[in-house]
Amino acid sequence: MVKLVLLHKADSIYEDEPDIVYDFPRSYLKAVQEAEGDWVVYYEPVKAGPRGYFAVARIQEVIAKPGVEDRYLALIEPGSYLPFDTEVPRLVAGSPLESSLTEPDGTPKKGGAVQLAVRRLTDADFARIVDLGLPHDLEHREDIRYDPAGEGFADEAAPFHRPVLERLTRRPYRDVAFRRKVRETYNHRCAMSGLQLRNGGGRPEVQAAHIRPVESGGNDSVRNGLALSGTLHWMFDRGLISVAEDCETILVSRNKVPGEVVNRLLRPDGKLWKPGEPRDWPSPTNLKWHRENIFGQVIGDEAINWN
């Protein structure tokens, strides 16, 4: 197995969905097949935008693209995709993060390998990029984000430096990374109420909801997330609200949710507030799954008090 860098452009002719599938031509088949079962880093090329390295995922399987000659699909292992907390620049201190793109004097190479859409990546380079994008102490950073006094803990309370692959597969770490990224992407604003509430200490009240739960085949992509207030998160998870096929109209289980509650909690136009970048908008596939499997079907045993 081998790790890779995969180039991705939002306006590419290839039908990529980084959290689900990577579409590529035959010229890269051998390299991608070598990476089956291993991890990849996604990279946005210079001409496509400023993001640089922006996510990791693991390739589950490589198949021929149905109906298209000399094209192949790398299927992403469900639940493995994770966006970086901080997008990683192409150069650090003037040098590339990939050793294969670096001249002996540390300067960037030109042409050749730099232009490849699929590049092999050493374990050391992979770890360095991930450490920059998903720091080992991310959970600790989140704990003290709105409580700077927490910085004064004793040395023995310092976060344990877990190996990269352990972090990428550890659920508590992924939950923190997902929560931070979704809330940041939505500018700490509830997608359904439109409100941007913070408590007295500046901590945002908005939560990060998975549209399709991880245990049901969902992933930690921003496209599988919604920033929601606590009450709306609870309602969404219990099927009292959802999002229509147009991916913006909020659906309400009217026989279970009083009209006055709708008027108090939802935006007046009944539409989702979405992030500025279309690539971050909720996935139509995940919203469809929620409508068909959660909306109107899951309530729970707790009594609902709307007062």
The 8 nearest C-alpha neighbors of each residue, nearest first, counted from 0:
[[1, 34, 33, 37, 35, 2, 36, 32],
 [0, 2, 34, 33, 37, 3, 119, 120],
 [1, 3, 120, 38, 39, 34, 37, 119],
 [4, 2, 119, 39, 120, 118, 5, 40],
 [3, 5, 40, 118, 39, 117, 41, 119],
 [6, 4, 117, 41, 116, 42, 40, 3],
 [7, 5, 42, 116, 43, 41, 117, 44],
 [6, 8, 43, 42, 5, 41, 9, 44],
 [9, 7, 11, 10, 47, 43, 6, 44],
 [8, 10, 11, 7, 278, 47, 15, 43],
 [11, 9, 8, 12, 47, 13, 7, 14],
 [10, 12, 8, 13, 9, 14, 7, 15],
 [13, 11, 14, 10, 15, 8, 9, 22],
 [14, 12, 11, 22, 15, 23, 21, 10],
 [15, 13, 22, 12, 16, 11, 21, 20],
 [14, 16, 21, 22, 13, 20, 17, 7],
 [15, 17, 20, 19, 18, 21, 14, 22],
 [16, 18, 19, 20, 15, 21, 80, 41],
 [17, 19, 80, 16, 20, 75, 220, 56],
 [20, 18, 75, 16, 17, 74, 21, 77],
 [19, 21, 74, 16, 75, 73, 17, 15],
 [22, 20, 15, 73, 72, 17, 16, 23],
 [21, 23, 72, 15, 13, 14, 71, 20],
 [22, 24, 71, 70, 72, 21, 25, 13],
 [25, 23, 70, 26, 69, 71, 27, 28],
 [24, 26, 28, 69, 27, 70, 71, 23],
 [25, 27, 24, 28, 29, 23, 69, 30],
 [28, 26, 25, 30, 29, 24, 31, 117],
 [27, 29, 25, 31, 30, 26, 32, 24],
 [30, 28, 32, 31, 27, 33, 26, 25],
 [31, 29, 33, 32, 28, 27, 34, 119],
 [30, 32, 34, 28, 33, 29, 27, 35],
 [31, 33, 29, 34, 35, 30, 28, 61],
 [34, 32, 0, 30, 31, 35, 1, 29],
 [33, 35, 1, 0, 31, 37, 32, 2],
 [36, 34, 58, 32, 37, 33, 60, 59],
 [37, 35, 59, 58, 34, 57, 0, 38],
 [36, 38, 34, 57, 35, 2, 58, 0],
 [39, 37, 57, 2, 56, 58, 55, 3],
 [40, 38, 3, 2, 56, 4, 55, 57],
 [39, 41, 55, 4, 54, 5, 3, 42],
 [42, 40, 5, 54, 52, 53, 4, 6],
 [41, 43, 52, 6, 51, 5, 7, 53],
 [42, 44, 51, 7, 6, 50, 8, 47],
 [45, 43, 47, 46, 42, 6, 51, 48],
 [44, 46, 47, 48, 49, 43, 51, 50],
 [45, 47, 44, 48, 43, 49, 8, 51],
 [48, 46, 44, 45, 8, 43, 49, 9],
 [47, 49, 45, 46, 50, 43, 44, 51],
 [48, 50, 51, 45, 47, 43, 44, 88],
 [49, 51, 43, 48, 86, 52, 53, 88],
 [50, 52, 43, 88, 42, 89, 87, 49],
 [53, 51, 42, 87, 41, 86, 50, 43],
 [52, 54, 86, 83, 41, 82, 42, 51],
 [55, 53, 82, 83, 41, 81, 40, 52],
 [54, 56, 40, 81, 39, 80, 41, 82],
 [57, 55, 80, 79, 39, 38, 81, 40],
 [56, 58, 38, 37, 76, 79, 75, 39],
 [59, 57, 75, 35, 36, 76, 60, 74],
 [58, 60, 76, 36, 75, 74, 35, 57],
 [59, 61, 74, 35, 58, 73, 62, 75],
 [60, 62, 73, 72, 74, 32, 35, 71],
 [63, 61, 72, 71, 64, 60, 73, 74],
 [62, 64, 71, 65, 72, 70, 61, 69],
 [63, 65, 71, 70, 72, 67, 62, 66],
 [66, 64, 67, 63, 68, 71, 70, 62],
 [65, 67, 64, 68, 63, 70, 69, 71],
 [68, 66, 65, 64, 70, 69, 63, 71],
 [67, 69, 70, 66, 64, 65, 63, 71],
 [70, 68, 25, 24, 67, 71, 63, 64],
 [71, 69, 24, 64, 68, 23, 25, 67],
 [72, 70, 63, 64, 23, 62, 22, 24],
 [71, 73, 22, 62, 21, 64, 61, 74],
 [72, 74, 61, 21, 20, 60, 58, 75],
 [73, 75, 20, 60, 59, 58, 72, 61],
 [76, 74, 58, 19, 59, 20, 57, 77],
 [75, 77, 59, 79, 57, 58, 78, 74],
 [78, 76, 79, 75, 216, 218, 217, 19],
 [77, 79, 218, 80, 217, 76, 213, 219],
 [78, 80, 56, 76, 77, 57, 81, 218],
 [81, 79, 56, 18, 55, 78, 219, 220],
 [80, 82, 55, 219, 54, 220, 56, 79],
 [83, 81, 54, 53, 55, 220, 84, 80],
 [82, 84, 132, 54, 85, 53, 133, 86],
 [83, 85, 133, 132, 180, 176, 82, 86],
 [86, 84, 132, 83, 87, 133, 131, 53],
 [85, 87, 53, 83, 132, 52, 50, 51],
 [86, 88, 52, 132, 51, 85, 131, 53],
 [89, 87, 51, 90, 52, 86, 91, 50],
 [88, 90, 51, 95, 87, 96, 91, 52],
 [91, 89, 95, 94, 93, 88, 96, 92],
 [90, 92, 93, 94, 95, 88, 96, 89],
 [91, 93, 94, 90, 95, 105, 106, 96],
 [92, 94, 91, 90, 106, 95, 107, 105],
 [93, 95, 90, 91, 106, 105, 92, 107],
 [96, 94, 90, 97, 107, 101, 89, 100],
 [95, 97, 90, 98, 124, 94, 89, 128],
 [98, 96, 95, 99, 100, 124, 101, 120],
 [97, 99, 101, 100, 96, 124, 95, 121],
 [100, 98, 97, 101, 112, 120, 102, 119],
 [101, 99, 108, 98, 97, 107, 113, 95],
 [102, 100, 107, 98, 108, 105, 99, 106],
 [101, 103, 105, 106, 104, 108, 107, 100],
 [104, 102, 105, 101, 106, 107, 98, 108],
 [103, 105, 102, 106, 101, 107, 94, 108],
 [106, 104, 102, 103, 94, 101, 107, 95],
 [105, 107, 102, 94, 104, 101, 108, 93],
 [108, 106, 101, 95, 102, 100, 94, 109],
 [107, 109, 100, 101, 102, 106, 110, 113],
 [108, 110, 113, 107, 111, 100, 112, 114],
 [111, 109, 113, 114, 112, 108, 115, 100],
 [110, 112, 113, 114, 109, 115, 108, 100],
 [113, 111, 115, 114, 110, 100, 118, 99],
 [112, 114, 110, 111, 115, 100, 109, 108],
 [115, 113, 112, 111, 110, 116, 109, 117],
 [116, 114, 112, 117, 113, 118, 111, 6],
 [115, 117, 6, 5, 114, 118, 4, 7],
 [118, 116, 5, 115, 4, 6, 27, 3],
 [119, 117, 4, 3, 115, 120, 116, 5],
 [118, 120, 3, 2, 4, 121, 117, 1],
 [121, 119, 3, 2, 124, 125, 118, 4],
 [120, 122, 124, 123, 125, 2, 119, 1],
 [121, 123, 125, 124, 126, 120, 2, 1],
 [122, 124, 126, 121, 125, 127, 120, 128],
 [125, 123, 127, 121, 126, 122, 97, 128],
 [126, 124, 122, 128, 123, 127, 121, 129],
 [127, 125, 123, 129, 124, 128, 130, 122],
 [126, 128, 124, 130, 125, 129, 123, 131],
 [127, 129, 131, 125, 130, 126, 124, 132],
 [130, 128, 132, 126, 131, 133, 127, 125],
 [131, 129, 134, 127, 133, 128, 132, 126],
 [130, 132, 128, 129, 133, 134, 87, 127],
 [133, 131, 83, 85, 129, 130, 84, 87],
 [132, 134, 130, 129, 83, 84, 131, 135],
 [135, 133, 130, 137, 136, 131, 132, 129],
 [134, 136, 160, 137, 161, 133, 130, 166],
 [135, 137, 139, 134, 138, 158, 140, 160],
 [138, 136, 140, 134, 139, 135, 141, 133],
 [139, 137, 141, 140, 136, 142, 175, 172],
 [138, 140, 142, 136, 141, 137, 158, 143],
 [141, 139, 137, 138, 143, 142, 144, 136],
 [140, 142, 144, 138, 139, 143, 137, 175],
 [143, 141, 139, 140, 144, 138, 146, 145],
 [142, 144, 146, 149, 147, 140, 141, 145],
 [145, 143, 141, 146, 142, 140, 147, 139],
 [144, 146, 143, 202, 147, 201, 200, 142],
 [145, 147, 143, 148, 144, 149, 142, 200],
 [148, 146, 149, 143, 150, 145, 144, 151],
 [149, 147, 150, 146, 151, 143, 152, 145],
 [148, 150, 147, 151, 143, 146, 152, 142],
 [151, 149, 148, 152, 147, 143, 146, 153],
 [150, 152, 149, 148, 153, 147, 154, 156],
 [153, 151, 150, 149, 156, 154, 157, 155],
 [154, 152, 155, 156, 151, 157, 150, 149],
 [153, 155, 156, 157, 152, 151, 158, 150],
 [154, 156, 153, 157, 152, 158, 159, 151],
 [157, 155, 154, 153, 152, 158, 159, 151],
 [156, 158, 154, 155, 159, 153, 152, 139],
 [159, 157, 136, 160, 139, 156, 135, 138],
 [158, 160, 161, 157, 136, 135, 156, 155],
 [161, 159, 135, 158, 162, 136, 163, 157],
 [160, 162, 159, 166, 135, 165, 163, 164],
 [163, 161, 165, 164, 166, 160, 135, 126],
 [162, 164, 166, 165, 126, 167, 161, 129],
 [165, 163, 167, 166, 162, 168, 161, 169],
 [164, 166, 162, 168, 163, 167, 169, 161],
 [165, 167, 169, 163, 164, 168, 161, 172],
 [166, 168, 164, 165, 169, 163, 173, 172],
 [167, 169, 165, 166, 170, 164, 173, 79],
 [168, 170, 166, 172, 167, 171, 165, 173],
 [169, 171, 173, 172, 174, 168, 167, 166],
 [172, 170, 174, 173, 169, 175, 138, 176],
 [173, 171, 175, 174, 170, 169, 166, 176],
 [172, 174, 176, 170, 175, 171, 177, 169],
 [175, 173, 171, 177, 172, 176, 170, 178],
 [174, 176, 178, 172, 173, 177, 179, 138],
 [175, 177, 173, 179, 174, 178, 180, 84],
 [178, 176, 174, 180, 175, 179, 219, 173],
 [179, 177, 207, 175, 181, 176, 180, 174],
 [178, 180, 176, 182, 177, 181, 183, 175],
 [179, 181, 183, 177, 178, 182, 184, 84],
 [182, 180, 184, 178, 183, 221, 179, 207],
 [181, 183, 187, 185, 179, 184, 180, 226],
 [182, 184, 186, 180, 185, 181, 187, 179],
 [183, 185, 181, 186, 182, 180, 274, 279],
 [186, 184, 182, 187, 274, 183, 188, 181],
 [185, 187, 183, 188, 184, 182, 274, 195],
 [188, 186, 182, 185, 183, 195, 205, 203],
 [187, 189, 195, 186, 185, 194, 193, 190],
 [190, 188, 227, 193, 226, 194, 191, 192],
 [189, 191, 272, 271, 193, 226, 227, 192],
 [192, 190, 271, 265, 189, 193, 266, 272],
 [193, 191, 265, 266, 194, 189, 264, 190],
 [192, 194, 189, 190, 191, 188, 266, 272],
 [195, 193, 192, 189, 188, 196, 190, 191],
 [194, 196, 188, 187, 189, 193, 197, 205],
 [197, 195, 204, 194, 203, 198, 205, 188],
 [198, 196, 203, 201, 202, 204, 199, 195],
 [197, 199, 201, 202, 200, 203, 204, 196],
 [200, 198, 201, 197, 202, 203, 196, 145],
 [199, 201, 198, 202, 145, 197, 146, 203],
 [200, 202, 197, 198, 199, 203, 145, 196],
 [201, 203, 197, 198, 200, 145, 204, 199],
 [204, 202, 197, 205, 196, 187, 201, 198],
 [203, 205, 197, 196, 202, 228, 206, 198],
 [204, 206, 228, 227, 203, 189, 187, 226],
 [207, 205, 227, 226, 228, 229, 208, 204],
 [208, 206, 226, 178, 225, 181, 227, 182],
 [209, 207, 225, 224, 210, 226, 232, 206],
 [208, 210, 224, 212, 211, 223, 225, 207],
 [211, 209, 223, 224, 208, 285, 212, 289],
 [210, 212, 217, 209, 285, 289, 213, 223],
 [213, 211, 217, 215, 214, 209, 210, 216],
 [212, 214, 217, 216, 215, 218, 78, 211],
 [213, 215, 212, 216, 217, 211, 78, 218],
 [216, 214, 212, 213, 217, 211, 218, 78],
 [217, 215, 213, 214, 77, 212, 218, 78],
 [218, 216, 213, 211, 212, 215, 78, 214],
 [217, 219, 78, 213, 220, 77, 80, 223],
 [220, 218, 81, 177, 80, 223, 221, 78],
 [219, 221, 222, 223, 218, 81, 82, 80],
 [220, 222, 224, 223, 181, 279, 219, 180],
 [223, 221, 281, 282, 220, 279, 224, 280],
 [224, 222, 210, 221, 220, 209, 281, 282],
 [225, 223, 209, 221, 208, 222, 210, 181],
 [226, 224, 208, 207, 227, 190, 209, 181],
 [225, 227, 207, 189, 206, 190, 182, 205],
 [228, 226, 189, 206, 205, 232, 231, 190],
 [227, 229, 205, 231, 230, 189, 206, 232],
 [228, 230, 232, 231, 233, 206, 227, 205],
 [231, 229, 233, 232, 228, 234, 227, 264],
 [230, 232, 234, 228, 233, 229, 227, 235],
 [233, 231, 235, 229, 227, 230, 234, 228],
 [232, 234, 230, 231, 236, 235, 229, 237],
 [233, 235, 231, 239, 237, 232, 236, 240],
 [236, 234, 232, 240, 238, 237, 233, 239],
 [235, 237, 233, 234, 238, 232, 293, 239],
 [238, 236, 298, 297, 234, 235, 239, 233],
 [237, 239, 294, 293, 295, 297, 235, 240],
 [238, 240, 234, 252, 237, 235, 295, 251],
 [241, 239, 251, 235, 250, 238, 234, 252],
 [240, 242, 250, 249, 294, 290, 235, 251],
 [243, 241, 249, 250, 248, 246, 247, 286],
 [244, 242, 248, 245, 246, 250, 249, 247],
 [243, 245, 246, 242, 287, 283, 286, 247],
 [244, 246, 243, 247, 248, 242, 283, 249],
 [247, 245, 244, 243, 242, 283, 248, 286],
 [246, 248, 271, 270, 245, 242, 249, 243],
 [249, 247, 270, 243, 242, 269, 246, 250],
 [250, 248, 242, 269, 270, 241, 243, 247],
 [249, 251, 241, 242, 240, 243, 248, 252],
 [252, 250, 240, 253, 239, 249, 241, 256],
 [251, 253, 239, 255, 254, 256, 240, 295],
 [254, 252, 256, 255, 251, 257, 258, 239],
 [253, 255, 252, 256, 257, 251, 239, 295],
 [256, 254, 253, 252, 257, 239, 251, 295],
 [255, 257, 253, 254, 252, 258, 260, 239],
 [258, 256, 260, 259, 255, 261, 253, 254],
 [257, 259, 261, 260, 262, 256, 253, 263],
 [260, 258, 262, 261, 257, 263, 256, 264],
 [261, 259, 263, 258, 257, 262, 264, 256],
 [262, 260, 258, 264, 259, 263, 265, 257],
 [261, 263, 259, 260, 264, 265, 258, 267],
 [264, 262, 260, 261, 265, 259, 266, 192],
 [263, 265, 261, 192, 262, 260, 266, 231],
 [266, 264, 192, 191, 261, 262, 263, 267],
 [265, 267, 192, 269, 268, 193, 191, 270],
 [268, 266, 269, 265, 262, 270, 192, 263],
 [267, 269, 270, 266, 265, 248, 271, 249],
 [270, 268, 266, 267, 249, 248, 265, 271],
 [271, 269, 248, 247, 268, 249, 272, 266],
 [272, 270, 247, 191, 190, 273, 248, 249],
 [271, 273, 190, 193, 191, 270, 274, 189],
 [272, 274, 271, 280, 190, 275, 185, 281],
 [275, 273, 185, 276, 184, 280, 279, 272],
 [274, 276, 277, 273, 279, 280, 185, 184],
 [275, 277, 278, 279, 274, 280, 273, 184],
 [278, 276, 280, 279, 275, 274, 273, 281],
 [279, 277, 276, 280, 9, 222, 281, 275],
 [280, 278, 277, 222, 276, 221, 274, 281],
 [279, 281, 277, 278, 222, 273, 274, 282],
 [282, 280, 222, 223, 283, 279, 224, 286],
 [281, 283, 222, 285, 284, 223, 286, 280],
 [284, 282, 286, 285, 287, 246, 281, 244],
 [285, 283, 287, 282, 286, 288, 281, 289],
 [284, 286, 288, 282, 287, 283, 211, 210],
 [287, 285, 283, 289, 288, 284, 282, 290],
 [286, 288, 290, 284, 285, 289, 283, 291],
 [287, 289, 285, 291, 286, 290, 292, 284],
 [288, 290, 286, 293, 292, 287, 291, 294],
 [291, 289, 294, 287, 288, 292, 293, 241],
 [290, 292, 288, 289, 287, 293, 294, 286],
 [291, 293, 289, 290, 288, 294, 296, 297],
 [294, 292, 238, 289, 296, 297, 290, 291],
 [295, 238, 293, 290, 296, 241, 239, 289],
 [294, 296, 238, 239, 252, 297, 293, 298],
 [295, 297, 293, 294, 238, 298, 292, 237],
 [298, 296, 237, 238, 293, 299, 295, 294],
 [297, 299, 237, 238, 296, 300, 239, 295],
 [300, 298, 301, 297, 237, 302, 296, 238],
 [299, 301, 302, 298, 303, 297, 237, 296],
 [302, 300, 299, 303, 298, 304, 237, 233],
 [301, 303, 304, 300, 299, 298, 305, 255],
 [302, 304, 305, 301, 255, 306, 300, 256],
 [305, 303, 306, 302, 301, 256, 257, 260],
 [304, 306, 303, 260, 257, 256, 259, 302],
 [305, 304, 260, 303, 259, 257, 263, 256]]
